[in-house]
Amino acid sequence: MKKAQIFSIDAAIALFIVAIILTASLFYVIRSKEILPELQVSRVGYDIVAVLDHEGILQTLDQDKIAVELNKTIPVNYEMRLTLVGEFEPLEVGSELQKERFISSGKRIFVINSTDAKFGIAAFWIWTK
């Protein structure tokens, strides 16, 4: 009779531990689904700045040319603001920041002239429309 009681208590404790593990894993799965869209917005921003850098658009420091290329590159369901700073007059291109929306931001260092070791920093803010 005692062995049966101990086995029942063991089974109840094991069931309780399994329930806690399942609840915790469900919490993390639901939480990760909430973060994924925000990560996607951030990745799109980094990709856009990388494209502008690799195509040599940022190195021109031409505000109009950067604005045109930014508008060509950015997906239709996103808006973006780009600021370039360095040993030159700061440049700002893109839309005004929106309030009450998730805005992702990031920075990328780009080379203007490798022989003179001149570089700039492209800071961006991106959000969905």
DOLO-644723 format. One record per residue: residue in one letter; residue number from 0; x, y, z of N, C-alpha, C, CB in turn. Coordinates in pm, whole numbers, plus 50000, padded with zeros to 5 digits. Glycine has a CB too. Example, Ala and Ser with C-alpha at 12.3 -4.5 7.8 and 13.67 -1.06 7.14 Angstrom:
REM residues 2
+---------+-----+-------+-------+-------+-------+-------+-------+-------+-------+-------+-------+-------+-------+
! residuo ! num !    nx !    ny !    nz !   cax !   cay !   caz !    cx !    cy !    cz !   cbx !   cby !   cbz !
+---------+-----+-------+-------+-------+-------+-------+-------+-------+-------+-------+-------+-------+-------+
!       A !   0 ! 51319 ! 49431 ! 50780 ! 51230 ! 49550 ! 50780 ! 51320 ! 49670 ! 50780 ! 51131 ! 49553 ! 50905 !
!       S !   1 ! 51285 ! 49775 ! 50708 ! 51367 ! 49894 ! 50714 ! 51290 ! 50003 ! 50787 ! 51408 ! 49940 ! 50572 !
+---------+-----+-------+-------+-------+-------+-------+-------+-------+-------+-------+-------+-------+-------+
This chain:
REM residues 129
+---------+-----+-------+-------+-------+-------+-------+-------+-------+-------+-------+-------+-------+-------+
! residuo ! num !    nx !    ny !    nz !   cax !   cay !   caz !    cx !    cy !    cz !   cbx !   cby !   cbz !
+---------+-----+-------+-------+-------+-------+-------+-------+-------+-------+-------+-------+-------+-------+
!       M !   0 ! 50081 ! 49881 ! 50000 ! 50000 ! 50000 ! 50000 ! 50086 ! 50127 ! 50000 ! 49907 ! 49999 ! 50120 !
!       K !   1 ! 50197 ! 50126 ! 50074 ! 50283 ! 50243 ! 50079 ! 50349 ! 50270 ! 49944 ! 50390 ! 50225 ! 50185 !
!       K !   2 ! 50387 ! 50165 ! 49871 ! 50450 ! 50183 ! 49741 ! 50354 ! 50249 ! 49643 ! 50498 ! 50048 ! 49686 !
!       A !   3 ! 50229 ! 50214 ! 49650 ! 50128 ! 50273 ! 49562 ! 50110 ! 50421 ! 49592 ! 49994 ! 50200 ! 49576 !
!       Q !   4 ! 50110 ! 50460 ! 49717 ! 50096 ! 50601 ! 49754 ! 50218 ! 50681 ! 49706 ! 50079 ! 50615 ! 49907 !
!       I !   5 ! 50337 ! 50629 ! 49726 ! 50458 ! 50698 ! 49684 ! 50461 ! 50711 ! 49532 ! 50584 ! 50623 ! 49734 !
!       F !   6 ! 50421 ! 50606 ! 49461 ! 50415 ! 50613 ! 49315 ! 50316 ! 50719 ! 49270 ! 50376 ! 50476 ! 49256 !
!       S !   7 ! 50202 ! 50729 ! 49335 ! 50101 ! 50830 ! 49301 ! 50154 ! 50971 ! 49325 ! 49973 ! 50807 ! 49382 !
!       I !   8 ! 50223 ! 50991 ! 49436 ! 50281 ! 51122 ! 49466 ! 50389 ! 51156 ! 49363 ! 50340 ! 51125 ! 49610 !
!       D !   9 ! 50472 ! 51058 ! 49327 ! 50575 ! 51077 ! 49224 ! 50512 ! 51117 ! 49091 ! 50657 ! 50948 ! 49206 !
!       A !  10 ! 50405 ! 51050 ! 49053 ! 50336 ! 51080 ! 48927 ! 50276 ! 51220 ! 48930 ! 50226 ! 50976 ! 48899 !
!       A !  11 ! 50220 ! 51260 ! 49044 ! 50161 ! 51394 ! 49056 ! 50269 ! 51502 ! 49046 ! 50084 ! 51407 ! 49190 !
!       I !  12 ! 50382 ! 51480 ! 49111 ! 50491 ! 51577 ! 49104 ! 50546 ! 51586 ! 48961 ! 50605 ! 51538 ! 49203 !
!       A !  13 ! 50564 ! 51474 ! 48895 ! 50612 ! 51474 ! 48757 ! 50515 ! 51547 ! 48666 ! 50633 ! 51330 ! 48707 !
!       L !  14 ! 50386 ! 51524 ! 48684 ! 50284 ! 51592 ! 48604 ! 50288 ! 51742 ! 48628 ! 50144 ! 51537 ! 48636 !
!       F !  15 ! 50308 ! 51784 ! 48752 ! 50317 ! 51925 ! 48786 ! 50439 ! 51989 ! 48719 ! 50325 ! 51943 ! 48939 !
!       I !  16 ! 50553 ! 51921 ! 48722 ! 50676 ! 51974 ! 48659 ! 50658 ! 51984 ! 48508 ! 50797 ! 51883 ! 48691 !
!       V !  17 ! 50597 ! 51885 ! 48445 ! 50573 ! 51890 ! 48301 ! 50480 ! 52006 ! 48266 ! 50511 ! 51757 ! 48252 !
!       A !  18 ! 50378 ! 52030 ! 48349 ! 50287 ! 52142 ! 48324 ! 50359 ! 52275 ! 48333 ! 50171 ! 52138 ! 48425 !
!       I !  19 ! 50450 ! 52290 ! 48427 ! 50527 ! 52414 ! 48440 ! 50617 ! 52434 ! 48318 ! 50613 ! 52413 ! 48569 !
!       I !  20 ! 50682 ! 52329 ! 48273 ! 50770 ! 52340 ! 48155 ! 50690 ! 52375 ! 48030 ! 50846 ! 52208 ! 48133 !
!       L !  21 ! 50575 ! 52313 ! 48013 ! 50491 ! 52345 ! 47896 ! 50441 ! 52489 ! 47901 ! 50371 ! 52249 ! 47889 !
!       T !  22 ! 50403 ! 52537 ! 48018 ! 50356 ! 52675 ! 48032 ! 50469 ! 52773 ! 48001 ! 50301 ! 52700 ! 48174 !
!       A !  23 ! 50588 ! 52746 ! 48052 ! 50702 ! 52834 ! 48026 ! 50739 ! 52836 ! 47878 ! 50823 ! 52791 ! 48109 !
!       S !  24 ! 50740 ! 52720 ! 47814 ! 50774 ! 52716 ! 47672 ! 50668 ! 52786 ! 47587 ! 50791 ! 52571 ! 47625 !
!       L !  25 ! 50541 ! 52772 ! 47623 ! 50434 ! 52842 ! 47552 ! 50451 ! 52993 ! 47564 ! 50297 ! 52800 ! 47606 !
!       F !  26 ! 50490 ! 53040 ! 47681 ! 50513 ! 53183 ! 47702 ! 50623 ! 53233 ! 47609 ! 50551 ! 53211 ! 47849 !
!       Y !  27 ! 50734 ! 53161 ! 47599 ! 50845 ! 53204 ! 47514 ! 50811 ! 53195 ! 47365 ! 50968 ! 53120 ! 47543 !
!       V !  28 ! 50731 ! 53099 ! 47326 ! 50690 ! 53089 ! 47186 ! 50602 ! 53207 ! 47148 ! 50616 ! 52957 ! 47159 !
!       I !  29 ! 50507 ! 53241 ! 47234 ! 50420 ! 53355 ! 47207 ! 50501 ! 53485 ! 47206 ! 50307 ! 53363 ! 47312 !
!       R !  30 ! 50593 ! 53499 ! 47298 ! 50677 ! 53619 ! 47307 ! 50764 ! 53634 ! 47181 ! 50765 ! 53614 ! 47433 !
!       S !  31 ! 50819 ! 53525 ! 47131 ! 50905 ! 53534 ! 47013 ! 50827 ! 53576 ! 46889 ! 50974 ! 53400 ! 46988 !
!       K !  32 ! 50700 ! 53538 ! 46880 ! 50618 ! 53580 ! 46766 ! 50592 ! 53729 ! 46769 ! 50486 ! 53504 ! 46764 !
!       E !  33 ! 50591 ! 53791 ! 46887 ! 50570 ! 53935 ! 46897 ! 50695 ! 54012 ! 46854 ! 50531 ! 53973 ! 47039 !
!       I !  34 ! 50813 ! 53955 ! 46875 ! 50939 ! 54023 ! 46846 ! 50978 ! 54012 ! 46699 ! 51049 ! 53966 ! 46933 !
!       L !  35 ! 50939 ! 53905 ! 46632 ! 50982 ! 53881 ! 46494 ! 50949 ! 53994 ! 46398 ! 50920 ! 53754 ! 46444 !
!       P !  36 ! 50828 ! 54052 ! 46400 ! 50803 ! 54164 ! 46307 ! 50894 ! 54283 ! 46333 ! 50657 ! 54208 ! 46317 !
!       E !  37 ! 50927 ! 54309 ! 46460 ! 51017 ! 54419 ! 46492 ! 51157 ! 54392 ! 46440 ! 51020 ! 54443 ! 46642 !
!       L !  38 ! 51201 ! 54269 ! 46448 ! 51333 ! 54234 ! 46395 ! 51336 ! 54248 ! 46243 ! 51371 ! 54091 ! 46435 !
!       Q !  39 ! 51226 ! 54215 ! 46178 ! 51217 ! 54226 ! 46032 ! 51233 ! 54372 ! 45989 ! 51083 ! 54170 ! 45981 !
!       V !  40 ! 51169 ! 54463 ! 46061 ! 51180 ! 54606 ! 46029 ! 51326 ! 54650 ! 46041 ! 51090 ! 54691 ! 46122 !
!       S !  41 ! 51391 ! 54607 ! 46147 ! 51532 ! 54643 ! 46167 ! 51621 ! 54588 ! 46056 ! 51580 ! 54592 ! 46303 !
!       R !  42 ! 51598 ! 54464 ! 46018 ! 51679 ! 54403 ! 45911 ! 51660 ! 54474 ! 45778 ! 51643 ! 54255 ! 45895 !
!       V !  43 ! 51538 ! 54515 ! 45749 ! 51512 ! 54589 ! 45625 ! 51592 ! 54720 ! 45626 ! 51360 ! 54619 ! 45608 !
!       G !  44 ! 51595 ! 54789 ! 45740 ! 51671 ! 54913 ! 45749 ! 51819 ! 54893 ! 45725 ! 51651 ! 54975 ! 45885 !
!       Y !  45 ! 51876 ! 54790 ! 45788 ! 52018 ! 54761 ! 45766 ! 52045 ! 54723 ! 45621 ! 52065 ! 54649 ! 45860 !
!       D !  46 ! 51954 ! 54648 ! 45560 ! 51972 ! 54609 ! 45420 ! 51971 ! 54730 ! 45327 ! 51863 ! 54510 ! 45378 !
!       I !  47 ! 51879 ! 54823 ! 45351 ! 51869 ! 54942 ! 45266 ! 51997 ! 55025 ! 45275 ! 51748 ! 55028 ! 45307 !
!       V !  48 ! 52046 ! 55047 ! 45396 ! 52169 ! 55126 ! 45413 ! 52288 ! 55052 ! 45351 ! 52195 ! 55156 ! 45563 !
!       A !  49 ! 52290 ! 54921 ! 45363 ! 52400 ! 54843 ! 45303 ! 52398 ! 54855 ! 45150 ! 52390 ! 54694 ! 45344 !
!       V !  50 ! 52279 ! 54851 ! 45091 ! 52269 ! 54866 ! 44945 ! 52318 ! 55004 ! 44902 ! 52122 ! 54844 ! 44899 !
!       L !  51 ! 52276 ! 55108 ! 44973 ! 52320 ! 55243 ! 44939 ! 52472 ! 55257 ! 44954 ! 52249 ! 55347 ! 45027 !
!       D !  52 ! 52527 ! 55189 ! 45053 ! 52672 ! 55194 ! 45074 ! 52745 ! 55118 ! 44963 ! 52709 ! 55135 ! 45211 !
!       H !  53 ! 52703 ! 54998 ! 44932 ! 52771 ! 54917 ! 44831 ! 52761 ! 54975 ! 44691 ! 52715 ! 54776 ! 44831 !
!       E !  54 ! 52653 ! 55047 ! 44663 ! 52638 ! 55110 ! 44532 ! 52712 ! 55244 ! 44524 ! 52490 ! 55130 ! 44500 !
!       G !  55 ! 52771 ! 55288 ! 44633 ! 52848 ! 55412 ! 44634 ! 52763 ! 55537 ! 44645 ! 52930 ! 55420 ! 44510 !
!       I !  56 ! 52637 ! 55523 ! 44679 ! 52547 ! 55639 ! 44687 ! 52581 ! 55725 ! 44809 ! 52400 ! 55592 ! 44695 !
!       L !  57 ! 52610 ! 55662 ! 44923 ! 52639 ! 55738 ! 45044 ! 52768 ! 55819 ! 45029 ! 52650 ! 55645 ! 45164 !
!       Q !  58 ! 52865 ! 55766 ! 44958 ! 52993 ! 55833 ! 44942 ! 52984 ! 55963 ! 44864 ! 53091 ! 55741 ! 44875 !
!       T !  59 ! 52878 ! 55978 ! 44784 ! 52863 ! 56101 ! 44705 ! 52833 ! 56221 ! 44793 ! 52753 ! 56084 ! 44601 !
!       L !  60 ! 52770 ! 56199 ! 44907 ! 52726 ! 56306 ! 44998 ! 52636 ! 56407 ! 44927 ! 52848 ! 56377 ! 45057 !
!       D !  61 ! 52568 ! 56363 ! 44824 ! 52474 ! 56446 ! 44749 ! 52334 ! 56416 ! 44802 ! 52483 ! 56418 ! 44593 !
!       Q !  62 ! 52277 ! 56513 ! 44872 ! 52149 ! 56492 ! 44939 ! 52038 ! 56452 ! 44842 ! 52109 ! 56616 ! 45014 !
!       D !  63 ! 52032 ! 56516 ! 44727 ! 51927 ! 56485 ! 44630 ! 51943 ! 56344 ! 44573 ! 51928 ! 56588 ! 44516 !
!       K !  64 ! 52066 ! 56308 ! 44539 ! 52090 ! 56175 ! 44483 ! 52060 ! 56066 ! 44587 ! 52236 ! 56163 ! 44435 !
!       I !  65 ! 52099 ! 56089 ! 44712 ! 52071 ! 55992 ! 44819 ! 51921 ! 55979 ! 44839 ! 52139 ! 56034 ! 44951 !
!       A !  66 ! 51846 ! 56091 ! 44834 ! 51701 ! 56086 ! 44851 ! 51634 ! 56006 ! 44740 ! 51644 ! 56229 ! 44856 !
!       V !  67 ! 51678 ! 56029 ! 44616 ! 51621 ! 55957 ! 44502 ! 51647 ! 55807 ! 44514 ! 51679 ! 56010 ! 44370 !
!       E !  68 ! 51771 ! 55771 ! 44544 ! 51806 ! 55629 ! 44556 ! 51739 ! 55564 ! 44676 ! 51958 ! 55613 ! 44567 !
!       L !  69 ! 51723 ! 55638 ! 44784 ! 51653 ! 55585 ! 44902 ! 51508 ! 55554 ! 44866 ! 51659 ! 55685 ! 45020 !
!       N !  70 ! 51443 ! 55645 ! 44795 ! 51305 ! 55622 ! 44755 ! 51291 ! 55505 ! 44658 ! 51248 ! 55746 ! 44691 !
!       K !  71 ! 51392 ! 55482 ! 44574 ! 51390 ! 55367 ! 44484 ! 51409 ! 55236 ! 44559 ! 51498 ! 55382 ! 44377 !
!       T !  72 ! 51492 ! 55240 ! 44664 ! 51532 ! 55118 ! 44734 ! 51433 ! 55073 ! 44840 ! 51667 ! 55139 ! 44797 !
!       I !  73 ! 51370 ! 55166 ! 44907 ! 51285 ! 55131 ! 45021 ! 51155 ! 55063 ! 44974 ! 51251 ! 55258 ! 45103 !
!       P !  74 ! 51113 ! 54954 ! 45042 ! 50987 ! 54888 ! 45006 ! 50868 ! 54983 ! 45028 ! 50968 ! 54759 ! 45088 !
!       V !  75 ! 50760 ! 54959 ! 44956 ! 50646 ! 55051 ! 44958 ! 50577 ! 55059 ! 45094 ! 50545 ! 55010 ! 44854 !
!       N !  76 ! 50586 ! 54956 ! 45177 ! 50515 ! 54957 ! 45305 ! 50602 ! 55007 ! 45420 ! 50465 ! 54817 ! 45336 !
!       Y !  77 ! 50715 ! 55071 ! 45389 ! 50805 ! 55125 ! 45492 ! 50830 ! 55273 ! 45466 ! 50937 ! 55048 ! 45495 !
!       E !  78 ! 50863 ! 55343 ! 45575 ! 50913 ! 55480 ! 45565 ! 51044 ! 55484 ! 45641 ! 50810 ! 55585 ! 45621 !
!       M !  79 ! 51132 ! 55577 ! 45602 ! 51266 ! 55577 ! 45660 ! 51323 ! 55717 ! 45665 ! 51358 ! 55487 ! 45581 !
!       R !  80 ! 51403 ! 55742 ! 45767 ! 51479 ! 55866 ! 45778 ! 51625 ! 55827 ! 45789 ! 51432 ! 55953 ! 45902 !
!       L !  81 ! 51710 ! 55899 ! 45717 ! 51852 ! 55868 ! 45713 ! 51931 ! 55996 ! 45743 ! 51893 ! 55808 ! 45575 !
!       T !  82 ! 52025 ! 55986 ! 45835 ! 52111 ! 56099 ! 45870 ! 52256 ! 56057 ! 45852 ! 52084 ! 56147 ! 46016 !
!       L !  83 ! 52332 ! 56138 ! 45779 ! 52474 ! 56112 ! 45757 ! 52554 ! 56218 ! 45832 ! 52508 ! 56113 ! 45604 !
!       V !  84 ! 52648 ! 56172 ! 45915 ! 52734 ! 56264 ! 45989 ! 52879 ! 56220 ! 45973 ! 52695 ! 56269 ! 46140 !
!       G !  85 ! 52968 ! 56315 ! 45989 ! 53111 ! 56288 ! 45976 ! 53186 ! 56418 ! 45962 ! 53140 ! 56195 ! 45856 !
!       E !  86 ! 53298 ! 56415 ! 45890 ! 53379 ! 56535 ! 45867 ! 53323 ! 56613 ! 45748 ! 53527 ! 56497 ! 45842 !
!       F !  87 ! 53194 ! 56636 ! 45751 ! 53123 ! 56709 ! 45647 ! 52995 ! 56763 ! 45708 ! 53093 ! 56617 ! 45521 !
!       E !  88 ! 52926 ! 56847 ! 45633 ! 52799 ! 56902 ! 45678 ! 52697 ! 56787 ! 45694 ! 52745 ! 57010 ! 45577 !
!       P !  89 ! 52633 ! 56773 ! 45811 ! 52536 ! 56663 ! 45829 ! 52423 ! 56669 ! 45725 ! 52478 ! 56667 ! 45971 !
!       L !  90 ! 52383 ! 56552 ! 45676 ! 52276 ! 56541 ! 45578 ! 52160 ! 56463 ! 45638 ! 52327 ! 56473 ! 45447 !
!       E !  91 ! 52038 ! 56509 ! 45611 ! 51918 ! 56437 ! 45654 ! 51829 ! 56415 ! 45534 ! 51843 ! 56515 ! 45767 !
!       V !  92 ! 51785 ! 56289 ! 45518 ! 51705 ! 56251 ! 45402 ! 51591 ! 56163 ! 45452 ! 51792 ! 56177 ! 45294 !
!       G !  93 ! 51476 ! 56174 ! 45387 ! 51366 ! 56083 ! 45416 ! 51250 ! 56148 ! 45487 ! 51415 ! 55969 ! 45499 !
!       S !  94 ! 51161 ! 56065 ! 45537 ! 51037 ! 56109 ! 45601 ! 51062 ! 56155 ! 45743 ! 50934 ! 55996 ! 45600 !
!       E !  95 ! 50968 ! 56235 ! 45793 ! 50971 ! 56276 ! 45933 ! 50932 ! 56156 ! 46020 ! 50874 ! 56397 ! 45959 !
!       L !  96 ! 50991 ! 56150 ! 46139 ! 50962 ! 56039 ! 46229 ! 50815 ! 56040 ! 46272 ! 51053 ! 56045 ! 46353 !
!       Q !  97 ! 50756 ! 55923 ! 46278 ! 50617 ! 55907 ! 46318 ! 50609 ! 55879 ! 46467 ! 50548 ! 55794 ! 46238 !
!       K !  98 ! 50507 ! 55932 ! 46531 ! 50486 ! 55905 ! 46673 ! 50388 ! 55790 ! 46687 ! 50433 ! 56032 ! 46746 !
!       E !  99 ! 50394 ! 55726 ! 46801 ! 50304 ! 55616 ! 46837 ! 50313 ! 55498 ! 46742 ! 50162 ! 55666 ! 46840 !
!       R ! 100 ! 50432 ! 55472 ! 46692 ! 50460 ! 55355 ! 46609 ! 50592 ! 55296 ! 46654 ! 50464 ! 55391 ! 46457 !
!       F ! 101 ! 50610 ! 55167 ! 46623 ! 50740 ! 55107 ! 46650 ! 50838 ! 55158 ! 46547 ! 50732 ! 54951 ! 46648 !
!       I ! 102 ! 50946 ! 55216 ! 46594 ! 51051 ! 55267 ! 46506 ! 51180 ! 55195 ! 46540 ! 51067 ! 55423 ! 46519 !
!       S ! 103 ! 51238 ! 55131 ! 46441 ! 51366 ! 55064 ! 46459 ! 51476 ! 55159 ! 46411 ! 51371 ! 54928 ! 46381 !
!       S ! 104 ! 51591 ! 55149 ! 46472 ! 51701 ! 55236 ! 46432 ! 51831 ! 55159 ! 46431 ! 51711 ! 55357 ! 46527 !
!       G ! 105 ! 51929 ! 55216 ! 46362 ! 52059 ! 55153 ! 46355 ! 52161 ! 55248 ! 46294 ! 52052 ! 55024 ! 46275 !
!       K ! 106 ! 52286 ! 55204 ! 46293 ! 52394 ! 55285 ! 46236 ! 52485 ! 55197 ! 46153 ! 52475 ! 55355 ! 46348 !
!       R ! 107 ! 52547 ! 55259 ! 46055 ! 52646 ! 55190 ! 45971 ! 52756 ! 55289 ! 45938 ! 52581 ! 55133 ! 45841 !
!       I ! 108 ! 52878 ! 55245 ! 45952 ! 52993 ! 55327 ! 45915 ! 53024 ! 55302 ! 45768 ! 53118 ! 55297 ! 46006 !
!       F ! 109 ! 53046 ! 55409 ! 45694 ! 53079 ! 55394 ! 45552 ! 53203 ! 55477 ! 45520 ! 52960 ! 55437 ! 45462 !
!       V ! 110 ! 53279 ! 55430 ! 45421 ! 53403 ! 55496 ! 45379 ! 53371 ! 55595 ! 45268 ! 53509 ! 55392 ! 45333 !
!       I ! 111 ! 53421 ! 55717 ! 45284 ! 53404 ! 55819 ! 45181 ! 53524 ! 55817 ! 45088 ! 53386 ! 55960 ! 45244 !
!       N ! 112 ! 53642 ! 55815 ! 45146 ! 53766 ! 55815 ! 45069 ! 53867 ! 55730 ! 45144 ! 53820 ! 55962 ! 45045 !
!       S ! 113 ! 53903 ! 55616 ! 45089 ! 53992 ! 55523 ! 45160 ! 54136 ! 55574 ! 45166 ! 53989 ! 55388 ! 45093 !
!       T ! 114 ! 54179 ! 55654 ! 45069 ! 54318 ! 55702 ! 45070 ! 54339 ! 55806 ! 45181 ! 54355 ! 55762 ! 44933 !
!       D ! 115 ! 54239 ! 55889 ! 45206 ! 54249 ! 55991 ! 45311 ! 54190 ! 55943 ! 45443 ! 54178 ! 56118 ! 45267 !
!       A ! 116 ! 54144 ! 55820 ! 45448 ! 54082 ! 55761 ! 45568 ! 53965 ! 55845 ! 45617 ! 54187 ! 55747 ! 45680 !
!       K ! 117 ! 53882 ! 55891 ! 45524 ! 53762 ! 55965 ! 45561 ! 53644 ! 55869 ! 45565 ! 53735 ! 56082 ! 45462 !
!       F ! 118 ! 53565 ! 55884 ! 45668 ! 53448 ! 55798 ! 45681 ! 53332 ! 55878 ! 45737 ! 53478 ! 55676 ! 45771 !
!       G ! 119 ! 53214 ! 55821 ! 45730 ! 53094 ! 55882 ! 45785 ! 53011 ! 55777 ! 45856 ! 53013 ! 55951 ! 45675 !
!       I ! 120 ! 52912 ! 55824 ! 45927 ! 52819 ! 55734 ! 45998 ! 52679 ! 55761 ! 45944 ! 52825 ! 55755 ! 46154 !
!       A ! 121 ! 52616 ! 55655 ! 45897 ! 52479 ! 55664 ! 45848 ! 52388 ! 55609 ! 45958 ! 52459 ! 55585 ! 45713 !
!       A ! 122 ! 52308 ! 55696 ! 46018 ! 52211 ! 55656 ! 46120 ! 52074 ! 55654 ! 46052 ! 52213 ! 55754 ! 46245 !
!       F ! 123 ! 51997 ! 55547 ! 46079 ! 51866 ! 55539 ! 46016 ! 51759 ! 55507 ! 46118 ! 51866 ! 55433 ! 45907 !
!       W ! 124 ! 51638 ! 55549 ! 46084 ! 51517 ! 55517 ! 46159 ! 51418 ! 55465 ! 46057 ! 51461 ! 55642 ! 46240 !
!       I ! 125 ! 51357 ! 55351 ! 46084 ! 51264 ! 55290 ! 45987 ! 51141 ! 55241 ! 46060 ! 51332 ! 55173 ! 45911 !
!       W ! 126 ! 51025 ! 55251 ! 45993 ! 50899 ! 55209 ! 46051 ! 50805 ! 55168 ! 45938 ! 50837 ! 55321 ! 46137 !
!       T ! 127 ! 50701 ! 55096 ! 45972 ! 50602 ! 55056 ! 45872 ! 50498 ! 55167 ! 45858 ! 50533 ! 54921 ! 45910 !
!       K ! 128 ! 50439 ! 55175 ! 45739 ! 50336 ! 55279 ! 45713 ! 50208 ! 55247 ! 45788 ! 50307 ! 55290 ! 45561 !
+---------+-----+-------+-------+-------+-------+-------+-------+-------+-------+-------+-------+-------+-------+
